[in-house]
Amino acid sequence: MIFLRPLDRHGRAFSFVDFENVAPKCYYCSMITLKEIEKLALLSRIDLAPEEKEAFRKDMDAILGYVEQVQKVSGALDVNKKAGNLRNVLREDANPHESGIHTETLISAAPKREGNRVKVKKIL
């Protein structure tokens, strides 16, 4: 089974990933069992024939093997780079205005009001 990867950021041609050649570490052991495939099918609410379960298991093994390879490569990268000193930039409220000074102006602009509140349609 061959899946296409998207174009790279430079718009170069497609590259291919052959999941059939990505095998788990042990040739006879599987990363996922048929029982787990049945549970996934149940959770996904799909019916799988016995031959589909086996094919799906093989595909999942190949995908998990590929993910394992990606994890090995990404684990070798240094991802603990620091961006420098972290700090919050906040300003002081030098001249805070009096509470409620703009309330009447804002409420008078609303189409409907009820006391000191804007009246809106009921949603639920």
C-alpha positions in Angstrom: 0.0 0.0 0.0 1.5 3.4 -1.0 0.3 6.7 0.4 1.1 10.1 -1.1 2.7 12.7 1.1 1.8 16.4 0.4 4.1 18.6 -1.5 6.9 20.1 0.4 7.1 23.8 1.2 9.0 24.5 -2.0 6.3 22.8 -4.2 8.5 20.0 -5.3 7.1 16.7 -6.7 5.3 14.2 -4.5 7.3 11.8 -2.4 6.1 8.3 -1.6 5.9 6.3 1.6 5.7 2.5 1.1 4.0 1.2 4.3 4.5 -2.4 3.2 8.2 -2.1 3.7 7.9 -0.6 7.2 7.8 -3.6 9.4 7.7 -4.0 13.2 10.9 -5.0 15.0 9.9 -8.6 15.3 8.8 -10.4 12.1 6.3 -12.7 13.8 5.0 -10.4 16.4 2.5 -7.7 15.8 2.2 -4.2 17.3 -1.6 -4.5 17.4 -3.8 -7.6 17.9 -6.9 -8.7 16.1 -8.8 -8.1 19.4 -7.6 -4.5 19.4 -8.7 -4.2 15.8 -12.2 -5.5 16.7 -12.3 -3.0 19.5 -11.4 -0.2 17.2 -14.0 -1.3 14.7 -16.6 -1.4 17.5 -15.7 2.1 18.6 -15.7 3.3 15.0 -19.1 1.6 14.5 -18.0 -0.3 11.4 -18.4 -3.9 10.6 -15.3 -5.7 9.4 -15.1 -9.1 7.7 -12.4 -11.5 9.0 -10.2 -10.9 6.0 -10.7 -7.1 6.4 -9.6 -7.3 10.0 -6.4 -9.0 9.0 -5.7 -6.5 6.3 -6.5 -3.7 8.6 -4.1 -5.1 11.3 -1.3 -5.3 8.7 -2.0 -1.7 7.7 -2.0 -0.5 11.3 1.2 -2.4 12.0 2.9 -0.7 9.0 1.6 2.7 10.2 2.7 2.2 13.7 6.1 1.0 12.5 6.4 4.2 10.4 5.4 6.3 13.5 8.0 4.5 15.5 10.6 5.5 12.9 9.5 9.1 13.0 9.7 9.1 16.8 13.2 7.8 16.7 14.3 10.5 14.3 12.4 13.3 16.2 13.9 12.0 19.5 17.4 12.6 18.2 16.6 16.2 17.5 17.3 18.9 20.2 13.8 20.3 20.8 14.7 22.0 24.1 15.8 25.3 22.5 15.1 28.4 24.5 13.7 31.6 23.1 15.5 33.8 25.7 14.1 35.4 28.8 10.4 35.2 29.2 8.6 38.1 30.7 5.1 39.6 30.8 4.8 43.1 29.4 2.0 44.9 31.2 1.4 48.6 31.5 0.3 50.4 34.6 -3.2 51.9 34.6 -2.1 55.4 34.9 -5.4 57.2 34.5 -8.3 54.7 35.1 -11.7 56.1 34.3 -14.6 56.1 36.8 -16.7 52.9 36.8 -20.0 53.3 34.9 -19.0 56.6 33.2 -19.7 55.2 29.7 -22.6 52.8 30.6 -25.5 55.1 29.5 -23.8 56.0 26.2 -23.3 52.3 25.4 -26.7 51.1 26.4 -28.5 54.0 24.5 -26.8 52.7 21.3 -28.4 49.2 21.7 -31.7 48.5 19.9 -33.5 47.3 23.0 -32.7 47.8 26.7 -34.0 46.6 30.0 -32.9 48.8 32.9 -29.1 49.0 32.7 -28.8 46.0 30.5 -29.0 45.3 26.7 -32.0 43.1 25.8 -31.3 40.4 23.3 -33.3 37.5 21.8 -33.4 34.2 23.7 -31.1 31.7 22.0 -32.0 28.5 23.7 
